[in-house]
Amino acid sequence: MIRNIVAYPLPHGWPHLANETADLLSRRKFQGCGPLDTVHTGFVPPRDDAELCEAIAGRYLFCHQHEEKILPASVVTEYVEIKCEEIEQQQGYKPGRSQRKTIKEEVIAELLPQAFTKKRRTLAWINRDRGWLIIDATSAKRAEDVLQDMRHALDTMPVALLSTEINPARAMLGWLADNEAPARFTIDSDCELVSFAEDEGIVRYSNWDLSGEDVQYQLSIGRAPTLLGLTFDDRISFILTNRLELKRIVLLDIVTAGQDEADDAVAKFDADFTLVAAEIEGALEALVGELGGLAKKGDPDLVDMANGGADPGRSTGDLRREVRSAFEKLAEGVAADGGSMTFSTGDGRVIVGAGNEHDPLYPDAKRIVLEQRRPSISLVQRHLRIGYNRAARLIEQMERDGIVSAMRADGSREVLAA
């Protein structure tokens, strides 16, 4: 019934009753595309025999509909070319740019009433008691379509995207690294790992044992999770994203097995919705608790977001900085326990490291370079019988420690330490 959600906390509650909410939403009631409209949006009843906002088990359920006329560009181009040829024969020369533009507008106006329409319905609900607005959408961008019409109907919509004290990307990294999810959660078999090195790809796992050495290796070379499959209380499974969205939500058999069949379609719809909404809210609140609670910062209004005042999602650059910060903290923790850790890109370049000299061979490599007075990768590689990438990392570490100089234009280095 509901497969994906984007959640918005309502820290100040919801001031309207169900009938009042329905009246407000009626200001943006769906009317359908007119003959010359390409897109129309608005609110429709969430099920048969319902108001625009229906109170079901303490939740206010409503539905947003998006209708778009499909007019393929190739069809428009074909008709425009036919019209242009006819006009060229009449006037003796090809239509100019301005005339072609007018012809195209006329063609679109002519074809729009005959175009196919594509409809999309999006359920959403408000839980006044627990303080949630939850939208059945695959992304914040798709949820924004619903919020935009809510703003028009309510004049303002003072909610912000869900944000927690602990960054979810950092938390997922820790769970995978430790092979242990927080209390009441278990790690499933789906994951997406990305690198914050610009030239690295994405590794995706599906139906895979994430506790294996291959996943730990991917973490060790600098990849971190942006998606992670989780199960809560053995009742509901989902994919958690680094933006705190839940995707591919599935209620497990233990939840659905004992559900009684309703007598009619309306009662069945209400029962199904009540069940899935309660499970989603329970998992969401437990997740927020494990992530340190709601972020304690000023709550931006989504009206401001729509006007460019705030970013409703993290950019790729933001994500890379968050992942780097998570790796740095993890490495620092290992160093505090007396160990060492490095994270490298696929080509062996060290991007994060902490601990005593990072590599157990570092003291030997340093001794060889100082004795030979030659900061050469091949020298270290030959004496220690290691690979080129590892030898290169050891030389780079000596550069950071001030033992050797940076590489010159001709590729050579100089020993700086006595």
C-alpha positions in Angstrom: 0.0 0.0 0.0 2.7 2.4 1.0 6.2 1.6 -0.3 8.3 4.8 0.2 8.0 7.7 2.6 9.5 11.2 3.2 8.8 12.4 6.7 8.4 15.9 8.2 8.3 16.5 11.9 5.5 18.7 13.2 7.1 20.0 16.4 4.3 22.4 17.0 1.5 20.0 16.2 -1.3 20.5 13.7 -3.8 23.2 14.5 -6.7 21.9 12.4 -9.3 19.2 12.8 -10.0 16.8 9.9 -13.0 18.7 8.6 -11.1 22.0 8.8 -8.1 20.4 7.0 -10.5 19.2 4.3 -12.0 22.7 3.9 -8.5 24.2 3.5 -7.4 21.5 1.0 -10.5 22.2 -1.1 -8.9 25.5 -2.1 -6.6 23.3 -4.3 -9.1 20.7 -5.2 -8.1 18.7 -8.3 -10.1 19.8 -11.4 -8.3 18.0 -14.2 -6.4 19.4 -17.2 -8.3 21.8 -19.3 -8.1 21.6 -23.2 -4.9 23.7 -23.3 -3.3 22.7 -20.0 -0.2 20.6 -19.9 -0.2 19.9 -16.2 -2.7 20.2 -13.4 -2.4 19.2 -9.7 -4.6 19.2 -6.7 -6.2 17.2 -3.9 -8.7 14.3 -4.3 -10.4 12.0 -1.8 -8.0 9.3 -0.6 -10.5 6.5 -1.2 -14.1 6.0 -2.2 -16.8 7.7 -0.1 -14.3 10.0 1.6 -13.8 13.7 2.1 -10.6 15.4 0.9 -9.2 14.7 4.4 -10.4 11.6 6.1 -9.8 10.8 9.8 -8.7 7.2 10.2 -7.6 5.9 13.6 -6.3 9.3 14.8 -4.6 10.1 11.5 -5.7 12.6 8.8 -5.3 10.9 5.4 -5.4 12.9 2.2 -4.3 12.4 -1.4 -2.6 14.5 -4.0 -3.1 14.0 -7.7 -0.8 15.1 -10.5 -2.1 14.9 -14.1 0.2 15.6 -17.1 -0.6 15.5 -20.8 1.9 13.5 -22.8 2.8 15.2 -26.1 6.0 13.6 -27.5 8.4 16.1 -28.9 8.9 14.0 -32.1 5.2 14.2 -32.8 5.2 18.0 -32.4 8.3 18.3 -34.6 6.6 16.2 -37.3 3.5 18.3 -37.4 5.6 21.5 -37.3 7.6 20.4 -40.4 4.4 19.6 -42.3 2.9 23.0 -41.5 6.2 24.7 -42.4 6.3 22.9 -45.8 2.7 24.0 -46.5 3.4 27.6 -45.7 6.6 27.6 -47.7 4.7 26.5 -50.8 2.1 29.2 -50.2 4.6 32.1 -49.6 7.5 30.9 -51.7 10.2 30.9 -48.9 10.9 29.0 -45.7 9.3 30.3 -42.5 11.8 32.3 -40.3 12.6 31.6 -36.7 9.8 33.8 -35.3 7.2 32.3 -37.7 8.3 28.7 -36.8 7.9 29.5 -33.1 4.3 30.7 -33.8 3.6 27.6 -35.9 4.9 25.4 -33.0 2.6 27.1 -30.5 -0.3 26.6 -32.8 0.5 22.9 -33.3 0.8 22.3 -29.6 -2.6 24.1 -29.0 -4.1 21.9 -31.7 -2.7 18.6 -30.4 -3.1 19.1 -26.6 -6.9 18.2 -26.5 -6.0 14.9 -28.2 -3.0 14.1 -26.0 -2.9 11.1 -23.6 -2.8 12.0 -19.9 -0.6 10.5 -17.2 -1.9 10.5 -13.6 0.0 10.1 -10.4 -1.7 9.8 -6.9 0.3 10.4 -3.7 -1.1 9.5 -0.3 0.0 11.6 2.7 -1.1 11.7 6.3 -0.8 13.8 9.4 -0.5 12.3 12.9 -1.4 15.2 15.3 -0.6 13.2 18.5 2.8 12.1 17.4 3.7 15.1 15.4 4.3 13.8 11.8 3.5 14.7 8.3 4.4 11.7 6.2 4.2 11.6 2.4 4.2 8.4 0.3 6.9 9.6 -2.1 10.2 8.3 -3.5 12.1 11.5 -2.9 11.9 14.9 -1.2 11.6 16.4 -4.7 8.5 14.4 -5.4 7.1 15.2 -1.9 7.7 18.8 -2.7 4.9 18.7 -5.3 2.4 17.8 -2.5 3.8 20.5 -0.2 3.6 23.1 -2.9 -0.2 22.7 -3.2 -0.5 22.5 0.6 1.2 25.9 0.8 -1.3 27.3 -1.7 -4.2 25.9 0.3 -3.0 26.8 3.8 -1.0 30.0 2.9 2.0 28.6 4.8 3.5 25.3 5.6 6.0 25.6 8.5 7.7 22.2 8.3 11.2 21.1 7.5 12.7 17.8 6.3 13.5 15.3 9.0 17.0 15.9 10.4 18.7 14.2 13.3 21.5 15.0 15.7 23.6 12.1 14.4 24.2 12.1 10.6 22.5 9.0 9.2 25.5 8.4 6.7 27.9 8.4 9.7 25.6 6.1 11.7 25.2 3.6 8.8 28.9 3.5 8.4 29.4 2.6 12.0 26.7 -0.1 11.9 28.3 -1.7 8.9 31.8 -1.5 10.2 30.8 -3.1 13.5 28.4 -5.6 11.8 25.8 -4.6 14.3 22.7 -2.5 14.0 21.2 -0.6 17.0 18.8 -2.2 19.4 15.5 -3.5 17.8 17.1 -3.2 14.3 18.9 -5.8 12.2 20.9 -5.2 9.0 19.4 -6.8 6.0 21.0 -7.7 2.7 20.9 -4.6 0.6 23.4 -1.7 0.5 24.8 1.0 -1.7 28.4 2.2 -1.1 29.9 5.3 -2.6 33.3 6.9 -2.4 34.0 10.5 -1.7 36.8 10.4 -4.2 35.5 12.1 -7.4 36.6 9.4 -9.8 35.3 6.4 -7.9 32.1 4.4 -8.7 29.2 3.1 -6.7 29.1 -0.5 -5.4 25.6 -2.0 -4.9 24.7 -5.1 -3.0 21.4 -6.9 -3.2 20.5 -10.1 -1.4 24.0 -10.2 -0.1 25.6 -11.0 3.3 26.8 -7.6 4.4 28.9 -9.0 7.2 31.4 -10.5 4.8 35.0 -9.5 4.1 34.1 -7.9 0.7 32.0 -5.2 2.4 34.6 -4.5 5.0 37.2 -4.2 2.2 35.0 -1.6 0.4 34.8 0.4 3.7 38.5 0.1 4.1 39.2 1.8 0.7 37.0 4.7 1.5 33.4 3.8 0.5 30.5 4.5 2.8 26.8 3.6 2.7 24.2 5.9 1.3 21.5 3.1 1.3 21.2 0.3 3.9 18.5 -2.3 4.3 17.1 -2.6 7.8 14.4 -4.6 9.7 12.7 -3.2 12.8 11.4 -5.5 15.5 11.1 -8.3 12.9 7.9 -6.5 11.8 8.9 -4.1 9.0 11.8 -3.9 6.6 12.9 -1.0 4.5 15.9 0.7 2.8 17.2 3.7 4.8 18.8 6.4 2.8 21.4 9.0 3.9 18.6 11.6 3.6 16.4 9.7 6.2 13.9 8.5 3.5 12.5 5.0 3.8 12.2 3.1 0.6 10.9 -0.4 -0.4 8.8 -0.7 2.8 7.5 -4.2 3.4 5.4 -5.5 6.3 6.6 -8.9 7.4 4.4 -11.9 7.8 4.3 -11.6 11.6 2.4 -8.4 11.1 0.0 -9.3 8.3 -0.7 -13.0 9.3 -3.1 -12.1 12.1 -5.0 -9.4 10.3 -8.7 -10.2 9.9 -10.3 -9.7 6.5 -12.6 -6.7 6.4 -16.1 -7.0 5.1 -16.0 -4.3 2.5 -13.4 -2.4 0.4 -13.6 0.8 2.5 -13.1 -1.1 5.8 -10.2 -3.1 4.2 -8.5 0.1 3.0 -8.8 1.8 6.4 -7.5 -1.3 8.2 -4.5 -1.7 5.8 -3.7 2.0 6.1 -3.9 2.0 9.9 -1.6 -1.1 10.1 1.1 0.2 7.8 1.0 3.7 9.1 1.5 2.5 12.7 4.4 0.3 11.8 6.1 3.1 9.7 5.7 5.6 12.5 7.1 3.1 15.1 10.2 2.4 13.0 10.7 6.0 12.2 10.5 7.1 15.8 12.9 4.4 16.9 15.3 5.4 14.2 15.2 9.0 15.2 15.9 8.0 18.8 19.0 5.9 17.7 20.2 8.9 15.8 20.2 11.2 18.8 16.7 12.7 18.3 15.6 15.5 16.1 18.3 18.0 15.2 18.3 21.0 17.6 18.5 23.8 15.2 16.2 26.4 13.7 13.4 24.8 11.6 13.4 26.3 8.1 10.1 26.8 6.5 9.5 24.9 3.3 8.2 28.1 1.9 11.7 29.4 2.2 13.1 26.3 0.7 10.9 26.7 -2.3 12.2 30.2 -2.7 15.8 29.2 -2.5 16.3 30.1 1.1 17.3 26.6 2.1 18.4 23.3 0.5 15.8 20.5 1.0 18.4 17.9 0.1 22.1 17.3 0.4 24.3 17.8 -2.7 26.9 15.4 -3.8 29.6 17.7 -2.4 27.8 17.8 1.0 27.6 14.0 1.0 31.3 13.6 0.3 32.1 16.0 3.2 29.8 14.1 5.5 31.3 10.8 4.6 34.9 12.1 5.0 33.9 13.4 8.5 32.5 10.0 9.4 35.7 8.2 8.3 37.8 10.7 10.2 35.9 10.1 13.4 36.0 6.3 12.9 39.8 6.4 12.3 40.3 8.7 15.3 38.4 6.2 17.5 40.7 3.4 16.4 43.8 5.5 17.1 42.5 6.4 20.6 42.5 2.6 21.3 46.1 2.3 20.3 45.5 1.1 16.7 45.9 2.6 13.3 43.6 2.9 10.3 43.8 4.3 6.8 41.1 4.7 4.1 42.3 4.8 0.5 40.8 5.2 -2.9 40.9 2.3 -5.4 44.3 3.4 -6.8 45.9 3.3 -3.3 45.8 7.0 -2.5 45.4 7.6 1.2 42.5 10.0 1.9 42.0 9.5 5.7 44.3 8.0 8.3 44.8 8.0 12.0 47.0 6.1 14.5 50.7 5.6 14.9 52.1 5.9 11.4 49.1 4.2 9.8 51.0 1.2 8.3 53.0 -1.3 10.4 55.8 -1.2 7.8 56.2 2.6 8.1 59.1 2.5 10.5 61.0 0.1 8.3 60.3 2.2 5.2 61.4 5.3 7.0 64.7 3.6 8.1 65.4 2.5 4.5 64.9 5.9 3.1 67.0 7.6 5.7 69.8 5.1 5.4 69.9 5.2 1.6 69.1 8.9 1.4 66.8 8.0 -1.5 63.1 8.7 -1.2 62.3 6.3 -4.0 59.1 4.3 -4.3 60.9 1.5 -6.1 63.5 1.4 -3.4 60.9 0.9 -0.6 59.0 -1.6 -2.8 62.1 -3.7 -3.5 63.4 -3.8 0.1 60.1 -4.5 1.8 58.7 -6.7 -1.0 55.4 -4.9 -1.2 53.2 -3.6 -4.0 53.8 -0.3 -5.7 50.6 1.4 -4.3 51.5 0.5 -0.7 55.1 1.8 -1.2 53.7 5.0 -2.7 51.5 5.5 0.3 54.5 5.1 2.7 56.5 7.7 0.8 53.5 10.1 0.8 53.2 9.6 4.6 56.9 10.6 4.9 56.1 13.7 2.9 53.3 14.6 5.3 55.6 13.9 8.3 58.3 16.3 6.8 60.8 13.5 6.2 60.9 13.9 2.5 60.1 16.8 0.1 57.1 17.0 -2.2 57.6 15.6 -5.6 59.4 17.9 -8.0 58.6 18.6 -11.6 61.0 15.8 -12.7 59.4 13.3 -10.3 62.2 13.2 -7.8 62.2 14.0 -4.1 64.7 15.1 -1.5 65.3 13.7 2.0 64.8 16.5 4.4 65.3 14.8 7.8 68.8 14.2 9.1 
